[in-house]
């Protein structure tokens, strides 16, 4: 799981730790074949990435990540009904 304090690193030119770079690279490899952002966000959240990490990795705002996660949960809920 990605540490919460590292989630803020890398914004506005701040340095990113080697561990954070590796974690982000592995996360991007994991979701590279998923076309929908909602699916990418859901998968990254399920393996422990925090919203700021996902936003930085996918080039999204934190709000957009939250919306994508909500839409994915809503879609999943509709399938089970």
C-alpha positions as CSV (number, residue, x, y, z in Angstrom):
1,X,0.0,0.0,0.0
2,X,1.2,3.5,-0.8
3,X,1.9,5.6,2.3
4,X,-0.4,8.6,2.8
5,X,2.4,11.1,3.4
6,X,4.0,10.2,0.0
7,X,0.7,11.0,-1.7
8,X,1.5,14.7,-1.5
9,X,5.0,14.3,-2.9
10,X,5.5,15.1,-6.5
11,X,3.1,18.1,-6.7
12,X,4.4,21.3,-8.2
13,X,7.9,20.0,-8.7
14,X,8.4,18.4,-5.3
15,X,10.7,15.4,-5.4
16,X,9.2,11.9,-5.4
17,X,10.8,9.0,-3.6
18,X,12.1,6.0,-5.5
19,X,9.5,3.8,-3.8
20,X,6.8,6.1,-4.9
21,X,8.1,6.1,-8.5
22,X,8.2,2.3,-8.5
23,X,4.7,2.1,-7.0
24,X,3.3,4.5,-9.6
25,X,5.0,2.7,-12.5
26,X,3.6,-0.7,-11.3
27,X,0.1,0.8,-10.9
28,X,0.2,2.3,-14.4
29,X,1.3,-1.1,-15.8
30,X,-1.6,-2.7,-14.0
31,X,-4.2,-0.4,-15.6
32,X,-2.7,0.3,-19.0
33,X,-5.1,-2.0,-20.9
34,X,-8.2,-0.6,-19.2
35,X,-9.8,2.1,-21.4
36,X,-12.3,3.5,-18.9
37,X,-10.9,5.9,-16.3
38,X,-13.6,4.6,-13.9
39,X,-12.1,1.1,-14.2
40,X,-8.6,2.4,-13.7
41,X,-9.5,4.4,-10.6
42,X,-11.4,1.4,-9.1
43,X,-8.5,-1.0,-9.6
44,X,-5.9,1.4,-8.3
45,X,-8.1,2.2,-5.2
46,X,-8.6,-1.5,-4.6
47,X,-4.9,-2.1,-4.3
48,X,-4.4,0.7,-1.9
49,X,-3.5,3.9,-3.9
50,X,-4.9,7.1,-2.3
51,X,-6.8,9.6,-4.3
52,X,-3.9,12.1,-4.7
53,X,-1.6,9.3,-5.9
54,X,-4.2,8.2,-8.5
55,X,-4.7,11.8,-9.7
56,X,-1.0,12.3,-10.2
57,X,-0.6,9.0,-12.0
58,X,-3.5,9.4,-14.4
59,X,-3.2,13.2,-14.9
60,X,-6.6,13.8,-13.3
61,X,-7.7,16.2,-10.6
62,X,-8.5,14.7,-7.2
63,X,-12.2,15.6,-7.7
64,X,-12.2,13.8,-11.0
65,X,-10.8,10.7,-9.3
66,X,-13.5,10.9,-6.7
67,X,-16.2,11.3,-9.3
68,X,-14.9,8.3,-11.3
69,X,-14.8,6.2,-8.2
70,X,-18.4,7.2,-7.4
71,X,-19.6,6.4,-11.0
72,X,-17.9,3.0,-10.8
73,X,-19.5,2.1,-7.5
74,X,-22.9,3.3,-8.9
75,X,-22.5,1.2,-12.0
76,X,-21.5,-1.9,-9.9
77,X,-24.6,-1.3,-7.7
78,X,-26.9,-1.3,-10.8
79,X,-25.4,-4.6,-12.0
80,X,-26.2,-6.4,-8.8
81,X,-29.8,-5.1,-8.6
